[in-house]
Amino acid sequence: MSETRPQHWIPYSGPAGWYTVWYPPSWKFDDESGTIRLMSPGGNGMLTLRSFWVPETVQIDLEDFIDLDELFPRRRKVRLLDPLDMDVISVVFEGEGATPRGGSWWQKIGRRTAWKKWRIWCLRKGTVCLVAMFLQTSNFDPEAETLAGMIVRSLEFAERPADPPERFAERVLELAQRKFPLLEAERVGDFQLRLGESTINLFNFYRTYAADPDQFESILLPALTTVVQVQGWGKEVLEPDLDQVRDRIMPMLYPEAVWQDRFPNFIGSSWVGGLVVLYVVDESQAYWYIRNELLDKWGISVDELHELAIENLDRYFQSSPMEFTLAGESEGPQLLLPVRPDAYNTSRFLSTDFQGRLRELLGHEFAVGVPSRDFFVAVSLNSPAAVEQVRQKVSEDFHHMDHPLSDRMLLVSNDGVSEFQAED
């Protein structure tokens, strides 16, 4: 462990797993579209981290990533510091920048300029470049500045970083064209591939690949092969009678925004926490979503479909019981997690029977995080600190796990499931 990294600090893996950084629990963490922001206690300083992928064949001057004219048009006391004592190429600047004051021009006359101290690091290892900037308020905090430097020095870069999404999509297209030359393949839409008559969303595949870049072909080839096989299915498979699939209809949680944007023709029921319940037909090695036209053919309502799916869900876990890990003491915080991933793990919270069984273990009310389709974590409410730690971990996992669902927390009570609020 790095000498500058205390054991109680929290780790976070950056976009695509390109790096891992550790930060103090007292610092407020936020990840917005791959830009990491860490706010020091008291709000006296903000550390921002952004990463970029640069081909190893491209030689760059690290100072080109630091546009001081744009960041601080008015600046003073700028100086170049020594490079970091790390296994990276680095450049470090510090100085002070003037921030504009609000109000009309005449209101600014006579006011003193507010100078804020900043420090910027630019690091490169292999194909990954990272720019970190710590900007203080007018109230200089030397302890916060020291901790910001320790956070930057805690960085560990991946030895084999994943390709960025654009290059990944190009490689998937090349693989599809090479393995299935008789089918037309092209990139379409937002991070999608059309292979023959099917459109494949590459988002979840990229998450899996980013966790293990050496397994690119072993991850993608089975998926592409399944897509090709499904195209050979006839109407008897994709447009079956209800009696043919009645016992295999299952509920599946899904992000509501993604459903509305990309798959509005799938039958869905709004739930809580930005989630929706979709319905699938479970096949031996895959599942497919039930579409609006099938419901018309079957002559049943969405409520009847939902009731049928929940009955099948309960029966599924009766034949294949879910194993749990329960950690903690009855008087203190308790955590409950499933031992094995399963495509229907989080869907179990749609079952009132399952909710009741967990309340017997965790209390009449408990919080739940559902960062992905296959995984959840439930935590008792007798320790707000433990709930907050779980919330932070759920937010982190949501950005990195396959089949992401939600970075929000849910509350399970006698009244069912609702969105969890801190005051609960």
C-alpha positions, -999 to 999 in steps of 0.1 A, spaced: 0 0 0 12 35 -9 28 54 20 5 83 12 -27 63 13 -42 57 47 -60 23 51 -94 38 58 -95 58 26 -122 48 0 -111 35 -34 -127 45 -67 -121 31 -102 -122 57 -129 -139 55 -163 -132 22 -180 -111 11 -151 -82 32 -164 -71 41 -129 -80 37 -92 -79 66 -68 -83 67 -30 -99 95 -11 -108 104 26 -143 94 37 -148 130 49 -145 143 14 -177 146 -6 -176 125 -38 -194 131 -71 -190 114 -105 -206 132 -135 -201 117 -169 -166 105 -160 -154 137 -144 -147 131 -107 -152 159 -82 -140 157 -45 -151 184 -21 -130 190 10 -148 192 44 -162 226 49 -163 233 12 -129 251 11 -116 233 -20 -126 211 -49 -104 185 -65 -114 176 -101 -100 146 -121 -105 140 -158 -89 113 -179 -81 110 -216 -70 81 -239 -41 89 -262 -25 63 -285 10 53 -274 23 63 -309 12 99 -303 39 120 -286 24 149 -267 36 177 -244 17 172 -211 14 210 -208 -9 209 -239 -36 194 -216 -34 224 -193 -49 256 -210 -41 282 -183 -54 310 -206 -89 293 -206 -89 282 -169 -74 314 -154 -73 344 -178 -61 365 -148 -35 347 -129 -4 354 -108 24 336 -89 24 307 -115 53 284 -111 63 249 -123 68 224 -95 89 192 -94 74 162 -112 57 136 -90 78 108 -76 57 81 -93 60 56 -121 44 81 -145 53 111 -167 40 142 -150 40 180 -149 28 201 -120 18 238 -119 5 260 -91 -6 296 -89 -35 319 -81 -64 328 -103 -88 357 -101 -125 349 -102 -151 374 -115 -174 390 -90 -211 393 -96 -231 425 -101 -229 455 -125 -196 471 -135 -201 500 -112 -207 477 -83 -173 462 -88 -154 495 -85 -134 496 -53 -137 459 -46 -106 439 -40 -99 410 -64 -107 376 -50 -76 354 -57 -79 317 -53 -50 293 -51 -49 264 -75 -26 234 -82 -28 213 -114 -12 179 -121 -10 162 -155 0 126 -155 5 101 -183 11 63 -182 9 44 -215 -23 54 -233 -40 72 -203 -36 108 -195 -51 124 -164 -55 160 -154 -62 168 -117 -69 203 -105 -74 215 -69 -90 249 -66 -94 265 -32 -119 292 -21 -105 326 -10 -101 310 25 -68 291 20 -67 257 37 -32 242 38 -45 209 52 -70 205 23 -42 212 -1 -20 186 15 -48 160 13 -55 168 -23 -18 161 -31 -20 128 -12 -51 119 -32 -33 125 -65 -3 105 -54 -26 76 -44 -34 71 -81 -27 37 -96 -30 32 -134 -42 0 -150 -13 -20 -164 -36 -30 -194 -61 -2 -199 -92 -8 -219 -98 9 -253 -121 39 -252 -157 33 -263 -151 46 -298 -122 22 -305 -141 -6 -288 -170 -2 -311 -147 -2 -341 -132 -35 -329 -166 -50 -324 -175 -41 -360 -143 -56 -373 -150 -88 -353 -185 -91 -367 -174 -85 -403 -146 -111 -399 -167 -138 -382 -200 -133 -401 -190 -121 -436 -224 -130 -451 -243 -106 -429 -242 -69 -433 -227 -52 -403 -225 -15 -395 -224 10 -366 -256 28 -360 -272 51 -334 -256 58 -301 -230 31 -294 -249 4 -313 -241 -22 -339 -265 -36 -366 -257 -72 -375 -281 -86 -401 -316 -78 -389 -306 -72 -353 -294 -41 -335 -270 -46 -306 -265 -21 -277 -228 -22 -268 -231 -5 -235 -232 -35 -212 -206 -54 -233 -182 -25 -229 -186 -26 -191 -177 -63 -191 -148 -57 -214 -134 -28 -194 -132 -50 -163 -110 -75 -183 -96 -61 -215 -77 -92 -224 -110 -111 -229 -124 -90 -257 -132 -118 -282 -143 -143 -256 -168 -116 -243 -181 -104 -277 -181 -135 -299 -206 -156 -279 -230 -126 -279 -227 -120 -316 -232 -157 -323 -264 -157 -302 -277 -127 -321 -271 -145 -354 -289 -177 -340 -319 -157 -328 -323 -143 -363 -330 -179 -374 -359 -182 -350 -393 -182 -367 -426 -168 -357 -434 -198 -336 -406 -187 -312 -409 -149 -313 -447 -148 -316 -458 -178 -296 -492 -185 -282 -495 -176 -245 -499 -213 -234 -465 -220 -250 -446 -195 -228 -469 -190 -198 -445 -207 -173 -415 -188 -186 -427 -152 -184 -406 -133 -158 -403 -97 -146 -371 -78 -152 -362 -44 -137 -348 -18 -161 -339 19 -160 -370 38 -170 -352 65 -189 -334 39 -211 -367 20 -217 -386 51 -228 -357 63 -251 -347 30 -268 -373 3 -263 -408 19 -260 -423 -10 -278 -415 -33 -249 -444 -38 -223 -434 -19 -191 -449 -8 -158 -434 21 -139 -420 12 -105 -399 33 -80 -364 49 -80 -364 56 -117 -370 20 -126 -396 2 -147 -407 -35 -147 -403 -51 -182 -414 -87 -190 -393 -113 -206 -397 -149 -219 -369 -170 -204 -351 -193 -229 -325 -218 -220 -295 -195 -228 -312 -161 -232 -344 -142 -228 -364 -118 -250 -387 -89 -241 -424 -91 -245 -437 -64 -270 -469 -45 -272 -483 -65 -301 -479 -98 -283 -500 -86 -254 -528 -78 -280 -524 -112 -295 -527 -129 -260 -557 -108 -250 -545 -101 -215 -539 -68 -196 -506 -55 -182 -518 -62 -147 -526 -99 -156 -492 -102 -172 -475 -87 -141 -493 -111 -118 -483 -141 -139 -447 -129 -140 -445 -126 -102 -460 -161 -97 -433 -175 -120 -406 -154 -102 -416 -169 -68 -416 -204 -82 -382 -198 -99 -366 -191 -65 -384 -219 -48 -367 -243 -72 -334 -225 -71 -332 -208 -36 -312 -176 -33 -282 -179 -10 -274 -148 11 -244 -135 31 -256 -117 62 -230 -96 80 -231 -76 112 -247 -79 147 -283 -77 155 -277 -45 177 -256 -29 150 -257 -24 112 -265 -55 92 -258 -61 55 -274 -87 33 -261 -96 -1 -269 -125 -26 -240 -150 -29 -244 -156 -66 -253 -132 -95 -286 -140 -112 -305 -121 -139 -336 -120 -116 -319 -112 -83 -331 -76 -81 -365 -85 -95 -372 -103 -63 -381 -70 -46 -412 -71 -67 -424 -100 -45 -442 -91 -13 -433 -125 1 -396 -118 -4 -399 -84 11 -415 -99 42 -388 -125 46 -360 -99 45 -379 -77 70 -377 -106 95 -339 -104 92 -332 -67 89 -361 -51 107 -395 -38 96 -378 -11 75 -344 -14 56 -327 3 27 -317 -14 -5 -292 -6 -33 -298 -20 -67 -267 -9 -88 -272 -37 -113 -296 -63 -126 -277 -92 -110 -268 -77 -76 -283 -59 -46 -273 -49 -11 -298 -45 18 -288 -27 50 -306 -22 83 -314 14 93 -300 14 128 -267 31 116 -270 61 93 -232 60 88 -235 24 74 -264 34 52 -243 63 38 -213 41 31 -236 16 13 -251 45 -7 -216 57 -18 -207 21 -28 -239 16 -47 -233 49 -66 -198 37 -75 -209 2 -86 -237 16 -107 -211 33 -130 -191 1 -134 -213 -30 -131 -228 -48 -160 -266 -42 -167 -267 -11 -145 -300 -2 -128 -299 27 -104 -276 47 -82 -305 56 -59 -314 38 -26 -348 22 -20 -367 18 12 -386 -15 20 -413 -12 47 -447 -26 56 -461 -4 29 -439 -20 1 -410 -4 -17 -404 34 -22 -374 56 -28 -352 61 2 -345 95 15 -318 103 41 -344 116 66 -362 82 65 
